[in-house]
């Protein structure tokens, strides 16, 4: 067992398991983001066998609340009322797509400090459907019905004014990962393309077994329908066009409605509520400017160093599972190699050979990852951590990793400026 790095040990005792959906889904008709938030919160509290009165504090993560929730700057009061938590202290975290991971670490540290015993961390995001100002919460309109250009994550993440430093655009930011891999490990652009395509197929295979995922149709089946015997040939075709130099449509994030929640508490009372608590061993966070060359890669290196230096002898190969943000193709490969979960310079072979699938040798993102499971900005980290918890408890359903998942590494990223590493362990 690994030694916890907190003044007071912390456990996860509850999580939600809402499916990834869009308000385009007829099943969502007449619902509002508030109802989904309340559902996620109560799922997590029920799972933890706690009541709203037992919660000492709430940490709330959302990236675009002012844009997507009717012009409300701080909807925390309304959210707490919907979940039956009115009057609780609440902290709102906004750190782009890293927000859910930061919210989790804030909840953990709130418990570790001794100030609170039980904390609920919950995320919410609805990036494709927005509340019109001064309209009821359930009257949501899709982005296409608003003025063109009214909302774009790229516009709010990156400064695009001509007179100021742009740094990157929304998709080109992760091009550097492909360039870095080709430069340092000598593979060709064609080999990198096949690696990224194979990774997309591996993640879709995982998602096809996960009822909570947004997308389920396998690329192999899509290839057959289109008349291709070789699925990689299909993935290289106009059916899966390149949207940047290296990234194809299949390797770009899927935005969708998300709501998720997790309950953490002091480890000394965890058994009172759960017969299978998961221990939070440690976390590390770094932020960096996009001016830094190979910024994504360097932040992975910095987080790894900060996390591993506190645990002498730790290796990436010690983990049974890695869950990592993969908003575009390069993230999964780079982070898995930097943290040592896959061997440096050899990870692409694992993707080509299907060894990262949930039922294979080195499972990564058994839920399907952000490009098949779905990604809801500030809520994404909460849902990713929730999937890790389900895996460690053996409750992930069809995409359950067949071997015991005793140690899990969760790595998250947001906005090209913040990267987080979290170590979880089953100490039962």
C-alpha positions in Angstrom: 0.0 0.0 0.0 1.1 3.6 -0.7 1.3 6.2 2.1 -1.2 8.9 2.0 0.2 12.4 1.8 -2.5 14.3 3.7 -2.6 15.5 7.3 -5.8 13.4 7.7 -6.5 10.5 5.4 -9.3 11.0 2.9 -11.7 8.4 1.3 -14.2 8.5 -1.6 -17.5 7.0 -0.4 -19.9 7.8 -3.2 -20.2 8.7 -6.8 -22.9 9.3 -9.5 -23.3 7.4 -12.7 -25.5 9.5 -15.0 -25.2 8.7 -18.7 -23.6 11.2 -21.1 -26.4 12.9 -23.0 -27.4 16.0 -25.0 -30.5 18.1 -24.7 -31.1 17.0 -28.3 -32.1 13.7 -26.8 -36.0 13.5 -26.6 -35.6 11.9 -23.2 -34.2 15.3 -22.0 -37.2 17.3 -23.2 -38.5 19.7 -20.5 -35.6 19.2 -18.2 -33.2 21.8 -17.1 -29.5 21.7 -16.0 -30.7 22.2 -12.4 -32.6 18.9 -12.4 -29.6 17.0 -13.8 -27.4 18.6 -11.2 -29.8 17.5 -8.4 -30.0 14.0 -9.8 -26.2 13.7 -9.8 -25.9 15.0 -6.3 -28.5 12.7 -4.9 -27.1 9.7 -6.8 -23.7 10.3 -5.1 -25.3 10.9 -1.7 -27.4 7.8 -2.0 -24.4 5.8 -3.0 -22.5 7.1 0.0 -25.5 6.5 2.3 -25.5 10.1 3.5 -28.3 12.7 3.6 -28.0 16.4 2.6 -27.8 17.3 6.3 -24.6 15.2 6.6 -22.8 17.3 3.9 -20.5 19.9 5.5 -19.4 21.7 2.3 -20.0 21.7 -1.4 -17.4 22.3 -4.1 -19.0 23.1 -7.5 -17.3 23.0 -10.9 -18.6 24.7 -14.0 -16.7 26.5 -16.8 -19.3 28.5 -18.7 -22.1 29.1 -16.2 -22.5 32.8 -17.1 -22.9 31.9 -20.8 -25.0 28.8 -20.5 -27.3 29.4 -17.6 -29.3 32.5 -18.5 -26.7 35.2 -17.7 -26.4 34.2 -14.1 -22.9 35.0 -12.8 -23.1 32.7 -9.7 -25.9 30.2 -9.7 -24.7 28.5 -6.5 -27.7 29.4 -4.4 -30.2 28.0 -7.0 -28.1 24.8 -7.4 -27.9 24.2 -3.7 -31.7 24.6 -3.4 -32.3 22.1 -6.2 -30.1 19.5 -4.5 -31.5 20.1 -1.0 -28.3 21.6 0.2 -29.3 25.2 0.8 -27.2 27.0 3.4 -24.1 24.9 3.0 -20.8 26.6 2.4 -20.0 26.3 -1.3 -16.9 27.0 -3.4 -17.1 27.5 -7.2 -14.1 26.3 -9.2 -13.6 27.6 -12.8 -10.4 26.4 -14.4 -11.7 25.4 -17.8 -11.7 21.6 -18.3 -9.4 21.1 -15.4 -12.1 22.5 -13.1 -13.6 19.1 -12.1 -10.2 17.7 -11.1 -9.3 20.9 -9.1 -12.8 20.8 -7.4 -12.0 17.2 -6.3 -8.6 18.2 -4.9 -10.2 21.2 -3.1 -12.8 18.8 -1.6 -10.1 16.4 -0.5 -8.0 19.1 1.0 -11.0 20.5 2.8 -11.4 17.2 4.6 -7.7 16.6 5.0 -7.4 19.9 6.8 -9.8 18.7 9.5 -12.2 21.6 9.0 -14.8 19.4 7.3 -15.7 15.7 7.6 -17.9 15.1 4.5 -17.7 17.2 1.3 -19.7 16.9 -1.9 -17.9 17.8 -5.1 -20.3 18.2 -8.1 -19.9 19.4 -11.7 -22.3 20.7 -14.2 -22.0 21.8 -17.9 -24.3 22.1 -20.9 -22.1 23.5 -23.7 -24.5 23.0 -26.6 -27.8 24.2 -25.2 -28.2 27.5 -23.4 -30.8 29.3 -21.4 -32.1 32.4 -23.0 -31.9 35.3 -20.6 -35.1 35.9 -18.5 -36.6 32.6 -19.6 -37.5 29.5 -17.5 -34.6 27.2 -16.9 -36.1 24.4 -19.0 -36.4 26.6 -22.1 -33.1 25.7 -23.7 -32.0 26.6 -27.2 -29.2 24.9 -29.2 -26.2 26.9 -30.1 -27.1 27.0 -33.8 -30.2 29.2 -33.0 -28.1 32.0 -31.5 -26.1 34.5 -33.4 -23.1 33.0 -35.1 -20.0 33.2 -33.0 -21.9 34.0 -29.8 -20.2 31.2 -27.9 -17.0 29.3 -28.5 -14.7 27.7 -26.0 -11.8 28.8 -28.1 -12.8 32.4 -27.8 -13.0 32.3 -24.0 -9.9 30.2 -23.5 -7.5 32.0 -25.8 -7.0 35.7 -26.5 -7.6 36.1 -30.2 -7.4 39.9 -30.4 -5.0 41.0 -33.2 -3.0 43.3 -30.9 -2.4 40.7 -28.2 -0.6 37.4 -28.0 -2.7 34.6 -29.5 -0.5 31.7 -28.7 -2.7 28.9 -30.1 -6.1 28.3 -31.6 -8.6 25.8 -30.3 -7.4 22.8 -32.3 -3.8 23.6 -33.1 -2.8 23.6 -29.5 -2.4 19.8 -29.4 -0.6 19.6 -32.8 2.6 20.0 -30.8 2.2 16.5 -29.3 2.3 14.9 -32.7 5.3 17.1 -33.7 7.0 16.2 -30.4 6.5 12.4 -30.9 7.8 12.4 -34.4 10.8 14.5 -33.5 11.9 12.4 -30.5 10.9 8.9 -31.4 11.4 8.7 -35.2 8.1 7.5 -36.4 6.6 8.8 -39.6 3.5 10.9 -40.1 1.8 7.9 -41.5 2.7 5.8 -38.5 1.4 8.6 -36.2 -1.8 8.8 -38.2 -2.4 5.0 -37.8 -1.6 5.3 -34.1 -4.2 8.1 -33.6 -6.7 6.2 -35.7 -6.1 3.0 -33.7 -6.5 4.9 -30.5 -9.8 6.3 -31.6 -11.0 2.8 -32.5 -9.8 1.4 -29.1 -11.7 4.2 -27.2 -14.8 3.6 -29.3 -14.5 -0.1 -28.5 -14.5 0.7 -24.8 -17.4 3.1 -25.2 -19.4 0.5 -27.1 -19.4 -1.6 -23.9 -20.3 1.4 -21.6 -24.0 2.3 -21.4 -23.0 5.6 -19.8 -21.0 6.7 -22.9 -22.3 9.1 -25.5 -21.2 7.1 -28.6 -21.5 3.4 -29.0 -21.1 2.4 -32.7 -17.7 0.9 -33.4 -15.6 2.3 -36.2 -15.0 -1.3 -37.4 -18.8 -1.6 -38.0 -18.9 1.8 -39.6 -16.1 0.7 -42.0 -18.1 -2.4 -43.0 -21.2 -0.3 -43.7 -19.1 2.0 -45.9 -17.6 -1.0 -47.8 -14.2 -1.2 -46.3 -12.6 -4.5 -45.3 -9.8 -2.8 -43.4 -11.1 -0.4 -40.7 -7.8 1.6 -40.8 -8.3 2.3 -44.5 -11.7 3.7 -43.5 -10.2 5.8 -40.8 -7.7 7.2 -43.3 -10.4 8.1 -45.8 -12.7 11.1 -46.4 -15.1 9.5 -44.0 -12.8 10.6 -41.2 -11.2 13.8 -42.5 -8.2 15.6 -41.0 -9.1 18.8 -39.2 -5.5 19.7 -38.5 -2.2 18.4 -39.7 -2.4 15.3 -37.5 -5.8 15.2 -35.9 -8.8 13.7 -37.6 -12.5 14.1 -36.8 -12.4 10.9 -34.8 -9.7 12.3 -32.6 -11.5 15.5 -31.5 -13.5 15.9 -28.3 -17.2 15.3 -28.2 -19.0 18.1 -26.2 -22.2 17.1 -24.4 -24.3 17.7 -21.3 -22.7 16.5 -18.1 -23.6 16.4 -14.5 -21.6 14.4 -11.9 -20.9 14.2 -8.2 -18.6 12.5 -5.7 -18.7 12.4 -1.9 -15.4 12.4 0.1 -14.9 12.1 3.8 -12.4 11.5 6.5 -11.0 7.9 6.2 -11.6 7.2 9.9 -15.4 7.4 9.4 -15.6 6.0 5.8 -16.5 2.5 6.9 -19.6 4.0 8.6 -21.0 4.9 5.2 -19.4 2.6 2.7 -18.2 -1.0 2.6 -15.8 -0.2 -0.2 -14.2 3.2 0.3 -11.4 4.3 -2.1 -8.4 6.1 -0.7 -7.1 9.3 -2.1 -3.3 8.9 -1.9 -2.0 12.2 -3.4 -2.5 14.9 -6.0 -0.4 17.4 -7.9 -1.2 20.4 -10.1 0.8 22.7 -12.4 -0.2 25.6 -14.6 1.8 27.0 -17.5 1.4 29.5 -20.3 0.8 28.4 -23.9 3.9 30.4 -24.8 6.0 27.6 -23.4 7.3 25.2 -26.1 5.5 21.8 -26.1 3.4 23.1 -23.2 1.1 20.0 -22.9 4.1 17.7 -22.7 6.0 19.8 -20.2 3.0 20.1 -17.9 2.7 16.3 -17.9 6.4 16.1 -17.0 6.0 18.7 -14.2 3.0 17.0 -12.7 4.7 13.6 -12.8 7.8 14.9 -11.1 5.7 16.7 -8.4 3.6 13.6 -7.8 6.3 10.9 -7.9 8.9 12.7 -5.9 6.8 12.3 -2.8 6.5 8.5 -3.4 10.1 7.1 -3.7 10.2 4.1 -6.0 6.9 4.6 -7.6 6.6 3.7 -11.3 3.9 4.2 -13.9 3.9 0.4 -14.3 2.7 0.1 -10.7 -0.8 1.3 -11.7 -3.5 -1.1 -12.8 -5.4 1.5 -14.8 -4.8 5.0 -16.2 -7.6 7.5 -16.9 -6.5 10.5 -18.8 -8.0 13.5 -20.5 -8.0 13.0 -24.3 -9.6 16.0 -25.9 -7.6 15.5 -29.0 -5.5 12.5 -30.2 -2.1 13.3 -28.8 -3.0 13.6 -25.2 -3.5 10.0 -24.3 -0.2 8.7 -25.8 1.9 11.6 -24.4 0.5 11.4 -20.9 0.7 7.6 -20.7 4.3 7.6 -21.7 5.4 10.6 -19.5 3.9 9.0 -16.4 5.5 5.7 -17.3 2.3 3.7 -17.7 3.4 2.9 -21.3 7.1 2.6 -22.1 8.6 5.8 -23.5 8.8 5.8 -27.3 7.0 2.5 -27.5 3.4 3.5 -26.5 2.3 3.9 -30.1 2.7 0.1 -30.6 0.3 -0.6 -27.7 -2.3 1.5 -29.5 -1.7 -0.1 -32.9 -2.0 -3.6 -31.3 -5.2 -2.8 -29.3 -3.4 -3.3 -26.0 -5.0 -0.2 -24.4 -8.6 -1.5 -24.6 -10.4 -2.1 -21.3 -10.0 -5.9 -21.6 -6.4 -5.8 -22.8 -2.9 -5.6 -21.2 -2.7 -1.9 -20.4 -6.2 -0.4 -20.2 -6.5 3.3 -20.7 -9.9 5.1 -20.4 -12.1 2.1 -20.3 -15.1 4.4 -20.3 -14.3 5.6 -23.8 -12.4 8.9 -23.2 -13.5 12.4 -24.1 -13.6 11.5 -27.8 -16.2 8.7 -27.3 -17.5 8.9 -23.8 -18.1 12.6 -24.0 -16.7 15.8 -22.5 -18.5 18.5 -20.6 -15.9 21.1 -19.9 -15.8 21.9 -16.1 -17.7 18.8 -15.2 -15.5 16.4 -17.2 -13.0 15.8 -14.4 -15.8 14.8 -12.0 -17.2 12.3 -14.4 -13.8 10.9 -15.2 -13.0 10.4 -11.5 -16.4 8.8 -11.1 -15.6 6.3 -13.8 -12.3 5.6 -12.0 -14.2 5.0 -8.7 -16.6 2.6 -10.5 -13.7 0.6 -12.0 -12.0 0.3 -8.6 -15.1 -0.9 -7.0 -15.8 -3.4 -9.8 -19.0 -1.6 -10.7 -18.3 -0.2 -14.2 -20.6 -2.6 -16.0 -19.8 -3.8 -19.5 -16.6 -1.9 -19.7 -15.2 -3.2 -16.4 -11.5 -4.0 -16.5 -11.3 -7.7 -15.9 -8.3 -7.6 -13.6 -8.5 -6.1 -10.1 -8.0 -2.3 -10.2 -6.2 -1.6 -6.9 -4.1 1.4 -8.0 -5.4 4.0 -10.5 -3.7 7.1 -11.9 -6.0 9.9 -13.0 -4.5 12.7 -15.1 -6.6 15.7 -16.2 -6.0 18.8 -18.3 -7.8 22.0 -18.9 -7.5 24.8 -21.4 -3.9 24.2 -22.3 -2.8 25.8 -19.0 -3.5 23.4 -16.1 -2.7 19.7 -15.7 -3.6 17.6 -12.7 -2.4 14.2 -11.4 -4.4 12.2 -8.8 -3.5 8.8 -7.3 -6.3 6.5 -6.0 -5.9 3.2 -4.2 -8.2 0.5 -3.0 -6.9 -0.4 0.4 -9.6 -3.0 1.3 
